[in-house]
Amino acid sequence: MDQVKGMKVFVRIYERSSFTLAADDLNLPRATLTHTLNQFEAWLGTRLLERSTRRVRPTLDGQAYYPLSLIHISEPTRLRR
């Protein structure tokens, strides 16, 4: 699991509140975006986003993890230490 890619996917979905818009922004098929987020959440051991047919909302863990993700995306080498 590429943690930086997972974080980028999570951040984009969080910011856009939409899997479709995030997939378009990242030039990824929606299925790939969904799979990447699912793998990332499994790796973390927590759900970051609540999904329904009409809405995407961050969970409490997602709200807490978002600012950390922004830090790690801007400094990806810190993850490899």
Residue pairs with C-beta under 8 A, 6 or more apart in sequence:
1 39
1 40
1 43
3 40
3 43
3 72
3 79
4 72
4 73
4 76
4 79
5 36
6 36
6 37
6 39
6 40
6 43
7 40
7 69
7 72
7 73
8 26
8 73
9 22
9 26
9 28
9 33
9 36
9 37
9 40
10 37
10 40
10 48
10 49
10 62
10 65
10 66
10 69
11 66
11 69
11 70
11 73
12 22
12 25
12 26
13 19
13 22
13 33
13 37
13 49
13 56
14 48
14 49
14 58
14 62
14 66
15 22
16 22
16 25
17 55
17 56
17 57
18 56
19 30
19 33
19 34
19 51
19 56
20 30
22 33
23 29
23 30
23 32
23 33
26 33
28 36
37 48
37 49
40 48
41 47
41 48
41 49
44 65
46 59
46 61
47 59
47 61
47 62
48 58
48 59
48 61
48 62
48 65
49 56
49 57
49 58
49 59
49 62
50 56
50 57
50 58
50 59
58 66
72 78
72 79
